[in-house]
Amino acid sequence: MENLPDLRVSLGRIHLRNPVLVASGTFGYGEEYKDFVDPGELGGIITKAVTLKPRKGNPPPRLAETPAGLLNSIGLENPGVEVFLKEKLPHLKRLKTRIIVNIAGEKKTEYLYLAEKLGKGGGIDALEVNISCPNVEKRGLIFGTRADLAFSLVKGLKQATDLPLIVKLTPNVTDITEIAQAAEEAGAEALSLINTILGMAIDVNTRRPKLGAITGGLSGPAIRPVAVRMVRQTFQKVNLPLIGMGGIMSAEDALEFILAGATAVAVGTANFVDPAVSLKIVEGLRQYLRKMRINYFHHLIGDLRT
Ligand SMILES: Cc1cc2nc3c(=O)[nH]c(=O)nc-3n(C[C@H](O)[C@H](O)[C@H](O)COP(=O)(O)O)c2cc1C
């Protein structure tokens, strides 16, 4: 007998048992949350960024709380792809959920090498191509702010790997749909949006910035209306499935993104407040469908009444 309500959704070739993912950088490589969340109950896990070489990240302090938000300047701290393959991927592969690996680089060649290498190991369902980190100096963000560079990067990645490519967009642009369209034309399977919004906070007593890196990325409920607006605009311009994120704390928040046009959502900063929140959101979506007498979750996607 069919199990209703049916929460399954597809991001192109990636099939999820439900639309709730955990966002990159807020769930480690899966192991960190094993006492709180059964990954088999999630749509999937998006890992913390993996880069070619190990990165130490930015100088401390790297986190500052703001009203309704969190400023971070982690700077893509990670052990590098070799250690990821040897020490992190074997554990991830055993989890009964979709594994999406977030990759970042400063040069196109770094991204291509990473994609080739990760594509060979097996056990990875998709790559999330982070062209949007505000916390790396120089080149990291440039792919996300220029349509021509985003196009050329995604095109190159398509040749380097058969893995589905999810391109993660930055909100730190005038028109996010231009970059979205470039990624679509180049062959992206899906888009993730949004990454953090560039921000800054100052301690007036010391007159110093609250972050060692001076600026950082703002996440949490404060950015949700911006994220929902960008999902809506992108939904109206491209035909790709979208993963919506930015300040999702509850099932109701997640539903805003779905009605705006997202096929799935990712929960980020909320994991720091309640490590089991992602599972509560899955349950909340199920209850909403029952209350509304909707059998298939995917009927809600983009179903905004205007
Ligand atoms: C501490 C922290 C680390 C993050 N690290 C990454 C990362 O490694 N790669 C990435 O693409 N996004 C990273 N992000 C961005 C999140 O994945 C997400 O796009 C953003 O925080 C908005 O969602 P939220 O408001 O639910 O946190 C990070 C966010 C936070 C708060």
Ligand as a Chemical Component Dictionary entry (heavy atoms), coordinates in Angstrom:
data_LIG
# 
_chem_comp.id                   LIG 
_chem_comp.type                 NON-POLYMER 
_chem_comp.pdbx_formal_charge   0 
_chem_comp.three_letter_code    LIG 
# 
loop_
_chem_comp_atom.comp_id 
_chem_comp_atom.atom_id 
_chem_comp_atom.alt_atom_id 
_chem_comp_atom.type_symbol 
_chem_comp_atom.charge 
_chem_comp_atom.model_Cartn_x 
_chem_comp_atom.model_Cartn_y 
_chem_comp_atom.model_Cartn_z 
_chem_comp_atom.pdbx_ordinal 
LIG C1  C1  C 0 29.042 28.292 10.350 1  
LIG C2  C2  C 0 28.632 28.214 8.907  2  
LIG C3  C3  C 0 29.473 27.567 7.989  3  
LIG C4  C4  C 0 29.097 27.483 6.635  4  
LIG N1  N1  N 0 29.917 26.828 5.757  5  
LIG C5  C5  C 0 29.544 26.703 4.458  6  
LIG C6  C6  C 0 30.358 25.968 3.541  7  
LIG O1  O1  O 0 31.374 25.362 3.909  8  
LIG N2  N2  N 0 29.953 25.923 2.237  9  
LIG C7  C7  C 0 28.794 26.533 1.802  10 
LIG O2  O2  O 0 28.466 26.460 0.613  11 
LIG N3  N3  N 0 28.001 27.210 2.667  12 
LIG C8  C8  C 0 28.346 27.300 3.973  13 
LIG N4  N4  N 0 27.523 27.980 4.849  14 
LIG C9  C9  C 0 26.263 28.582 4.357  15 
LIG C10 C10 C 0 25.042 27.687 4.654  16 
LIG O3  O3  O 0 25.160 26.428 4.022  17 
LIG C11 C11 C 0 23.719 28.374 4.213  18 
LIG O4  O4  O 0 23.766 28.607 2.831  19 
LIG C12 C12 C 0 23.472 29.704 4.920  20 
LIG O5  O5  O 0 23.948 29.671 6.253  21 
LIG C13 C13 C 0 21.994 30.119 4.940  22 
LIG O6  O6  O 0 21.201 29.179 5.634  23 
LIG P1  P1  P 0 20.830 29.310 7.207  24 
LIG O7  O7  O 0 20.349 30.707 7.431  25 
LIG O8  O8  O 0 19.761 28.269 7.444  26 
LIG O9  O9  O 0 22.070 29.011 7.968  27 
LIG C14 C14 C 0 27.875 28.065 6.207  28 
LIG C15 C15 C 0 27.042 28.705 7.148  29 
LIG C16 C16 C 0 27.393 28.786 8.478  30 
LIG C17 C17 C 0 26.467 29.468 9.446  31 
# 
loop_
_chem_comp_bond.comp_id 
_chem_comp_bond.atom_id_1 
_chem_comp_bond.atom_id_2 
_chem_comp_bond.value_order 
_chem_comp_bond.pdbx_ordinal 
LIG C1  C2  SING 1  
LIG C2  C3  SING 2  
LIG C2  C16 DOUB 3  
LIG C3  C4  DOUB 4  
LIG C4  N1  SING 5  
LIG C4  C14 SING 6  
LIG N1  C5  DOUB 7  
LIG C5  C6  SING 8  
LIG C5  C8  SING 9  
LIG C6  O1  DOUB 10 
LIG C6  N2  SING 11 
LIG N2  C7  SING 12 
LIG C7  O2  DOUB 13 
LIG C7  N3  SING 14 
LIG N3  C8  DOUB 15 
LIG C8  N4  SING 16 
LIG N4  C9  SING 17 
LIG N4  C14 SING 18 
LIG C9  C10 SING 19 
LIG C10 O3  SING 20 
LIG C10 C11 SING 21 
LIG C11 O4  SING 22 
LIG C11 C12 SING 23 
LIG C12 O5  SING 24 
LIG C12 C13 SING 25 
LIG C13 O6  SING 26 
LIG O6  P1  SING 27 
LIG P1  O7  DOUB 28 
LIG P1  O8  SING 29 
LIG P1  O9  SING 30 
LIG C14 C15 DOUB 31 
LIG C15 C16 SING 32 
LIG C16 C17 SING 33 
# 
